[in-house]
Amino acid sequence: MDVAEHAGRDHGLRVPRDPLVVCVSADPDYATAGPPVTMLGLCPERVGTEAVGLLIAVINSRGGVDRHRLVQPVPPPRRSTRRPVPRRRTTP
């Protein structure tokens, strides 16, 4: 996050007020960055399950198997993708 945060500062921007930041990574350190960064996880366990299932299907059928699989990432929303709620001004 430091790179995005510093780059934003160089241009007068603040995360998440101005740009929203999402990263694709398996690095757990993004959860403790300032602000915590929303990540699209690589879902290695789901990718592995799909890969093994596809391999078995290809071996068993010898053809005609749809070889395309999509593993949808589930982003845990964190502060880097939540815009601050504007404060209401109270009238005296």
N, CA, C and O of each residue as an XYZ file, in Angstrom:
368
protein
N       0.820     -1.185      0.000
C       0.000      0.000      0.000
C       0.857      1.239      0.000
O       0.451      2.275     -0.527
N       2.023      1.153      0.575
C       2.862      2.334      0.665
C       3.098      2.980     -0.688
O       3.104      4.207     -0.793
N       3.294      2.169     -1.735
C       3.542      2.721     -3.061
C       2.346      3.525     -3.536
O       2.504      4.657     -3.993
N       1.138      2.952     -3.434
C      -0.066      3.668     -3.871
C      -0.301      4.900     -3.020
O      -0.667      5.959     -3.529
N      -0.089      4.756     -1.726
C      -0.313      5.880     -0.826
C       0.664      7.020     -1.114
O       0.264      8.183     -1.160
N       1.931      6.692     -1.307
C       2.930      7.721     -1.603
C       2.691      8.343     -2.974
O       2.836      9.554     -3.143
N       2.327      7.520     -3.948
C       2.042      8.057     -5.282
C       0.845      8.997     -5.223
O       0.842     10.051     -5.859
N      -0.157      8.615     -4.465
C      -1.317      9.488     -4.308
C      -0.949     10.794     -3.643
O      -1.376     11.862     -4.082
N      -0.163     10.716     -2.592
C       0.263     11.940     -1.893
C       1.031     12.870     -2.811
O       0.870     14.089     -2.749
N       1.874     12.289     -3.670
C       2.644     13.111     -4.612
C       1.735     13.923     -5.524
O       2.144     14.958     -6.050
N       0.501     13.459     -5.714
C      -0.454     14.147     -6.582
C      -1.592     14.783     -5.793
O      -2.610     15.169     -6.368
N      -1.424     14.893     -4.488
C      -2.442     15.524     -3.655
C      -3.675     14.687     -3.414
O      -4.748     15.230     -3.151
N      -3.548     13.363     -3.500
C      -4.691     12.462     -3.303
C      -4.550     11.704     -1.998
O      -3.442     11.458     -1.522
N      -5.689     11.338     -1.425
C      -5.680     10.526     -0.197
C      -6.537      9.288     -0.407
O      -7.663      9.368     -0.899
N      -5.981      8.134     -0.022
C      -6.710      6.862     -0.088
C      -7.465      6.711      1.221
O      -6.845      6.885      2.270
N      -8.741      6.403      1.243
C      -9.661      6.099      0.162
C     -10.527      7.290     -0.252
O     -11.479      7.116     -1.013
N     -10.223      8.474      0.223
C     -11.075      9.630     -0.105
C     -11.124      9.889     -1.601
O     -12.203     10.123     -2.147
N      -9.985      9.852     -2.276
C      -9.940     10.162     -3.699
C      -9.913      8.879     -4.534
O     -10.950      8.518     -5.091
N      -8.773      8.163     -4.655
C      -8.829      6.882     -5.376
C      -9.164      5.753     -4.402
O      -8.810      5.809     -3.225
N      -9.844      4.738     -4.905
C     -10.067      3.511     -4.155
C      -9.013      2.522     -4.628
O      -8.707      2.474     -5.819
N      -8.450      1.733     -3.718
C      -7.342      0.841     -4.061
C      -7.717     -0.608     -3.757
O      -8.164     -0.935     -2.658
N      -7.522     -1.469     -4.762
C      -7.709     -2.913     -4.624
C      -6.469     -3.571     -5.193
O      -5.912     -3.105     -6.187
N      -6.038     -4.649     -4.568
C      -4.844     -5.330     -5.072
C      -5.145     -6.816     -5.222
O      -6.028     -7.353     -4.553
N      -4.404     -7.471     -6.106
C      -4.515     -8.915     -6.292
C      -3.249     -9.523     -5.709
O      -2.152     -9.337     -6.236
N      -3.420    -10.253     -4.609
C      -2.257    -10.794     -3.919
C      -2.689    -11.834     -2.908
O      -3.861    -11.922     -2.542
N      -1.733    -12.614     -2.467
C      -1.962    -13.553     -1.373
C      -1.214    -13.092     -0.130
O      -1.141    -13.829      0.854
N      -0.666    -11.904     -0.159
C       0.140    -11.369      0.949
C      -0.764    -10.838      2.067
O      -1.477     -9.857      1.858
N      -0.747    -11.465      3.245
C      -1.611    -11.025      4.340
C      -1.240     -9.659      4.912
O      -2.026     -9.078      5.659
N      -0.062     -9.136      4.578
C       0.348     -7.834      5.116
C      -0.538     -6.687      4.641
O      -0.593     -5.642      5.289
N      -1.231     -6.868      3.518
C      -2.108     -5.803      3.037
C      -3.245     -5.532      4.019
O      -3.789     -4.428      4.038
N      -3.609     -6.511      4.824
C      -4.683     -6.330      5.804
C      -4.274     -5.384      6.920
O      -5.128     -4.798      7.587
N      -2.971     -5.233      7.126
C      -2.503     -4.370      8.215
C      -1.861     -3.089      7.694
O      -1.265     -2.334      8.461
N      -1.983     -2.843      6.391
C      -1.431     -1.615      5.811
C      -2.250     -0.427      6.297
O      -3.310     -0.604      6.899
N      -1.771      0.761      6.042
C      -2.525      1.940      6.435
C      -2.936      2.734      5.219
O      -2.071      3.351      4.596
N      -4.193      2.759      4.844
C      -5.330      2.004      5.391
C      -5.288      0.544      4.926
O      -4.616      0.223      3.946
N      -6.016     -0.351      5.641
C      -6.065     -1.747      5.220
C      -6.584     -1.854      3.778
O      -7.594     -1.242      3.429
N      -5.890     -2.631      2.955
C      -6.185     -2.700      1.521
C      -7.108     -3.871      1.202
O      -6.896     -4.991      1.668
N      -8.142     -3.593      0.395
C      -9.014     -4.646     -0.110
C      -8.216     -5.479     -1.101
O      -7.564     -4.938     -1.994
N      -8.272     -6.797     -0.941
C      -7.512     -7.702     -1.802
C      -8.441     -8.654     -2.525
O      -9.419     -9.137     -1.954
N      -8.133     -8.920     -3.774
C      -8.764    -10.030     -4.475
C      -7.825    -11.209     -4.269
O      -6.759    -11.283     -4.882
N      -8.224    -12.114     -3.415
C      -7.373    -13.254     -3.113
C      -7.258    -14.188     -4.309
O      -8.146    -14.234     -5.160
N      -6.183    -14.916     -4.367
C      -5.941    -15.828     -5.475
C      -6.640    -17.175     -5.290
O      -6.625    -17.999     -6.204
N      -7.241    -17.413     -4.149
C      -8.022    -18.626     -3.851
C      -7.302    -19.907     -4.260
O      -7.857    -20.700     -5.021
N      -6.078    -20.129     -3.774
C      -5.322    -21.293     -4.244
C      -6.008    -22.621     -3.971
O      -5.879    -23.546     -4.772
N      -6.732    -22.744     -2.870
C      -7.391    -24.024     -2.587
C      -8.513    -24.294     -3.586
O      -8.706    -25.435     -4.004
N      -9.258    -23.248     -3.975
C     -10.328    -23.433     -4.964
C      -9.753    -23.673     -6.353
O     -10.277    -24.492     -7.109
N      -8.684    -22.969     -6.694
C      -8.032    -23.173     -7.995
C      -7.497    -24.604     -8.073
O      -7.638    -25.266     -9.101
N      -6.887    -25.079     -6.992
C      -6.370    -26.445     -6.965
C      -7.472    -27.476     -7.122
O      -7.310    -28.450     -7.857
N      -8.583    -27.275     -6.446
C      -9.714    -28.197     -6.545
C     -10.246    -28.241     -7.973
O     -10.515    -29.317     -8.508
N     -10.397    -27.068     -8.589
C     -10.864    -27.010     -9.981
C      -9.872    -27.691    -10.925
O     -10.272    -28.415    -11.836
N      -8.578    -27.455    -10.703
C      -7.556    -28.038    -11.573
C      -7.560    -29.560    -11.498
O      -7.473    -30.240    -12.521
N      -7.661    -30.087    -10.287
C      -7.684    -31.546    -10.121
C      -8.949    -32.123    -10.749
O      -8.896    -33.150    -11.426
N     -10.088    -31.464    -10.524
C     -11.341    -31.933    -11.130
C     -11.278    -31.924    -12.650
O     -11.757    -32.853    -13.299
N     -10.690    -30.879    -13.218
C     -10.546    -30.795    -14.665
C      -9.615    -31.886    -15.188
O      -9.912    -32.528    -16.195
N      -8.499    -32.094    -14.510
C      -7.553    -33.139    -14.927
C      -8.222    -34.507    -14.921
O      -8.055    -35.283    -15.862
N      -8.969    -34.803    -13.884
C      -9.659    -36.104    -13.799
C     -10.684    -36.232    -14.918
O     -10.804    -37.294    -15.528
N     -11.430    -35.152    -15.194
C     -12.433    -35.185    -16.263
C     -11.776    -35.422    -17.624
O     -12.287    -36.189    -18.441
N     -10.648    -34.762    -17.861
C      -9.943    -34.928    -19.140
C      -9.415    -36.357    -19.271
O      -9.535    -36.959    -20.338
N      -8.839    -36.901    -18.215
C      -8.303    -38.268    -18.258
C      -9.427    -39.273    -18.483
O      -9.271    -40.202    -19.276
N     -10.556    -39.105    -17.800
C     -11.654    -40.062    -17.896
C     -12.425    -39.977    -19.208
O     -12.915    -40.997    -19.694
N     -12.545    -38.797    -19.789
C     -13.399    -38.671    -20.966
C     -12.631    -38.726    -22.284
O     -13.215    -39.029    -23.324
N     -11.348    -38.440    -22.253
C     -10.503    -38.448    -23.449
C     -10.971    -37.441    -24.505
O     -10.683    -37.614    -25.689
N     -11.675    -36.411    -24.096
C     -12.077    -35.364    -25.050
C     -13.466    -34.851    -24.743
O     -14.205    -35.444    -23.958
N     -13.806    -33.757    -25.362
C     -15.138    -33.196    -25.192
C     -15.377    -32.550    -23.838
O     -16.525    -32.321    -23.459
N     -14.316    -32.255    -23.108
C     -14.461    -31.644    -21.787
C     -14.255    -30.139    -21.914
O     -13.290    -29.685    -22.530
N     -15.159    -29.379    -21.334
C     -14.974    -27.919    -21.293
C     -13.775    -27.642    -20.395
O     -13.809    -27.920    -19.196
N     -12.732    -27.101    -20.974
C     -11.485    -26.901    -20.232
C     -11.391    -25.524    -19.598
O     -10.356    -25.177    -19.030
N     -12.429    -24.754    -19.683
C     -12.410    -23.415    -19.082
C     -13.064    -23.453    -17.704
O     -14.161    -23.986    -17.534
N     -12.383    -22.890    -16.747
C     -12.909    -22.792    -15.383
C     -12.713    -21.366    -14.902
O     -11.708    -20.725    -15.208
N     -13.662    -20.892    -14.163
C     -13.565    -19.557    -13.589
C     -13.701    -19.681    -12.080
O     -14.706    -20.183    -11.577
N     -12.703    -19.228    -11.375
C     -12.758    -19.188     -9.920
C     -12.943    -17.724     -9.547
O     -12.032    -16.909     -9.693
N     -14.119    -17.414     -9.071
C     -14.485    -16.037     -8.740
C     -13.842    -15.622     -7.423
O     -14.091    -16.249     -6.393
N     -13.024    -14.581     -7.439
C     -12.448    -14.116     -6.175
C     -13.507    -13.399     -5.336
O     -14.419    -12.769     -5.872
N     -13.375    -13.501     -4.053
C     -14.284    -12.813     -3.144
C     -13.453    -11.804     -2.351
O     -12.674    -12.186     -1.478
N     -13.621    -10.525     -2.655
C     -12.791     -9.533     -1.958
C     -13.336     -9.217     -0.568
O     -14.511     -8.881     -0.425
N     -12.496     -9.322      0.447
C     -12.947     -8.831      1.757
C     -12.811     -7.307      1.743
O     -11.693     -6.798      1.668
N     -13.917     -6.570      1.814
C     -13.809     -5.118      1.752
C     -13.063     -4.563      2.960
O     -13.340     -4.919      4.105
N     -12.130     -3.698      2.676
C     -11.378     -3.030      3.738
C     -11.422     -1.532      3.492
O     -12.062     -1.070      2.547
N     -10.753     -0.788      4.328
C     -10.852      0.665      4.278
C     -10.396      1.291      2.968
O     -10.838      2.392      2.639
N      -9.533      0.634      2.216
C      -9.025      1.239      0.980
C     -10.096      1.358     -0.100
O      -9.898      2.059     -1.092
N     -11.245      0.668      0.088
C     -12.330      0.767     -0.892
C     -13.617      1.285     -0.272
O     -14.692      1.124     -0.849
N     -13.523      1.890      0.868
C     -14.696      2.501      1.506
C     -14.496      4.001      1.563
O     -13.590      4.495      2.236
N     -15.339      4.714      0.860
C     -15.247      6.165      0.911
C     -15.752      6.638      2.270
O     -16.714      6.088      2.806
N     -15.105      7.654      2.821
C     -15.589      8.190      4.095
C     -16.983      8.793      3.922
O     -17.296      9.387      2.890
N     -17.796      8.627      4.936
C     -19.133      9.206      4.922
C     -19.000     10.696      5.231
O     -18.402     11.073      6.240
N     -19.564     11.552      4.354
C     -19.456     12.991      4.627
C     -20.139     13.338      5.954
O     -21.217     12.835      6.268
N     -19.498     14.189      6.700
C     -20.081     14.611      7.978
C     -21.178     15.629      7.729
O     -21.041     16.537      6.909
N     -22.249     15.458      8.445
C     -23.348     16.425      8.345
C     -23.016     17.642      9.186
O     -22.525     17.549     10.312
N     -23.293     18.741      8.613
C     -23.084     19.976      9.386
C     -24.349     20.256     10.174
O     -25.459     20.252      9.642
N     -24.148     20.493     11.437
C     -25.296     20.781     12.290
C     -25.482     22.291     12.356
O     -24.517     23.054     12.390
N     -26.724     22.697     12.372
C     -27.011     24.130     12.486
C     -27.307     24.437     13.949
O     -28.018     23.688     14.617
N     -26.757     25.543     14.441
C     -26.960     25.876     15.867
C     -28.356     26.327     16.170
O     -28.669     26.638     17.319
